[in-house]
């Protein structure tokens, strides 16, 4: 049996048999109180967008640094000296 994050008593879409229906405003107030009482998990859509843009900007800067002339020359010299040592 799977458990839901909220017990059946707290769910707004299920009412116990024999009880009077709760007006929509009361359900909304209970749901809002439950949302405010719980912590936020993860990021919202706007935070994902900002995080994605930041990651892309970092990747672009890293690409420019790695493909720059001095890095390529340094890596080429390092590989050539390692191969010269082995032969």
Buried (B, 14 or more C-beta within 10 A) or exposed (E): EEEEEEEEEEBBEEEEEEEEEEEEEEBEEBBEEBEEEEEEEEEEEEEEEEEEEEEEEEEEEEEEEEEEEEEEEEEEEEEEEEEEEEE
